[in-house]
């Protein structure tokens, strides 16, 4: 399993993406980011703590692998930041009732000059994600990353 060392620094990605594309968005709480479960059908998530003190962005742990283009990681983080800006997984007011209503996330990414990265990401996902996932599963990497995530989570709880 070849992990890209730079991709282990998710906080750096978060800060860079925030500064480049989301600097106009208030940040009323702390935002943490980390790798999560290697889901087959989800690339990321954002959750707000019960006391609103922080938000957590979880990234599919398969995105740290060298076979995945960096555009997929960057777009996934930016996608979750759009949710944050729209009041999903953050203490900010909700911009709409549903987080994906009328393709709002894609429209926002394009408005923030992330359209080319989004297109590159979507093309790779459309043509490669499921075969890539199945290959990682066959090699035991999904099971390994799942076990690592579970072990890390249990030590935190």
C-alpha positions in Angstrom: 0.0 0.0 0.0 1.6 3.2 -1.1 0.5 6.2 0.9 1.4 9.7 -0.3 3.2 11.2 2.7 2.0 14.7 1.9 -1.6 13.5 2.1 -1.1 12.6 5.8 -1.1 16.3 6.5 -4.8 16.8 6.1 -4.8 19.9 8.3 -2.4 21.6 5.8 -4.8 20.8 3.0 -7.7 22.2 5.0 -5.9 25.4 5.7 -4.7 25.8 2.1 -8.1 25.2 0.6 -9.7 27.5 3.2 -7.3 30.4 2.4 -7.5 29.9 -1.4 -11.3 29.4 -1.8 -13.2 30.0 1.4 -11.5 33.0 3.1 -14.9 34.9 2.9 -16.6 32.3 5.1 -16.8 32.9 8.9 -15.2 30.3 11.1 -17.1 30.5 14.4 -15.7 27.2 15.7 -12.6 24.9 15.3 -12.5 22.5 12.4 -10.7 19.2 12.7 -10.0 16.8 9.9 -8.9 13.2 9.7 -9.1 10.0 7.8 -12.1 7.8 8.4 -13.5 4.5 7.3 -12.7 3.4 3.7 -16.3 3.7 2.5 -17.3 2.4 -0.9 -19.9 5.1 -1.6 -18.8 8.0 0.5 -15.7 10.2 0.2 -16.2 12.5 3.1 -18.5 13.8 5.9 -18.8 16.7 8.2 -20.3 16.7 11.7 -20.9 19.3 14.3 -20.2 18.6 18.0 -23.2 18.7 20.2 -22.0 21.8 22.0 -21.1 23.5 18.7 -17.5 23.9 19.8 -16.0 22.2 16.8 -16.8 20.5 13.5 -15.1 17.4 12.2 -14.4 16.6 8.6 -13.9 12.9 8.0 -12.1 11.8 4.7 -12.3 8.3 3.2 -9.0 6.7 4.1 -8.5 5.4 0.6 -7.9 8.9 -0.6 -4.4 8.9 0.9 -3.3 6.2 -1.5 -1.1 7.2 -4.5 -3.5 5.7 -7.0 -6.1 8.4 -6.2 -5.5 11.7 -8.0 -4.9 14.6 -5.6 -7.9 16.4 -7.2 -10.2 13.9 -5.6 -8.8 14.7 -2.1 -8.9 18.4 -2.6 -12.4 18.4 -4.1 -13.7 16.2 -1.3 -12.4 18.6 1.4 -13.8 21.6 -0.5 -17.1 19.8 -0.9 -17.3 19.4 2.9 -16.3 23.1 3.4 -19.3 24.1 1.2 -21.5 22.2 3.6 -19.8 24.0 6.5 -20.4 27.4 4.8 -24.0 26.5 4.2 -24.6 25.7 7.8 -24.4 21.9 7.6 -22.0 20.5 10.2 -21.3 24.0 11.4 -22.9 26.6 13.7 -23.5 28.9 10.7 -27.2 29.5 9.6 -28.6 27.0 7.1 -28.5 28.4 3.5 -31.2 25.9 2.3 -33.2 23.0 3.7 -31.2 20.1 2.2 -27.4 20.0 1.8 -27.4 19.0 -1.9 -30.6 20.8 -3.0 -30.5 21.7 -6.7 -26.9 20.8 -7.2 -25.9 23.6 -4.8 -22.6 22.1 -3.8 -21.3 21.7 -7.4 -22.5 25.2 -8.2 -20.7 26.6 -5.2 -17.5 24.8 -6.1 -17.6 26.2 -9.6 -18.4 29.7 -8.3 -15.3 29.4 -6.1 -13.1 28.6 -9.1 -12.9 24.8 -8.3 -14.8 23.8 -11.5 -11.8 22.3 -13.3 -10.7 20.3 -10.2 -14.3 19.1 -9.7 -14.5 18.0 -13.4 -11.2 16.1 -13.1 -12.4 14.5 -9.8 -15.8 13.5 -11.3 -14.2 12.0 -14.4 -11.8 9.9 -12.3 -14.6 8.8 -10.0 -16.9 7.9 -12.9 -14.3 5.8 -14.6 -12.0 4.4 -11.8 -13.5 4.6 -8.3 -15.4 1.3 -8.2 -12.7 -0.8 -9.9 -10.2 0.9 -7.6 -12.2 0.1 -4.6 -12.7 -3.5 -5.6 -8.9 -3.8 -6.2 -8.2 -2.4 -2.7 -10.7 -4.8 -1.2 -9.3 -7.8 -3.0 -5.8 -6.9 -1.7 -7.0 -6.6 1.8 -6.4 -2.9 2.0 -10.0 -2.0 2.8 -10.0 -4.4 5.7 -6.6 -3.1 6.9 -7.7 0.6 6.7 -11.0 -0.3 8.4 -9.1 -2.0 11.3 -6.8 1.0 11.6 -9.7 3.4 11.7 -11.5 1.3 14.3 -8.4 1.0 16.5 -7.8 4.8 16.4 -11.4 5.5 17.1 -11.5 3.2 20.1 -8.4 4.9 21.6 -10.1 8.3 21.3 -13.4 7.2 22.8 
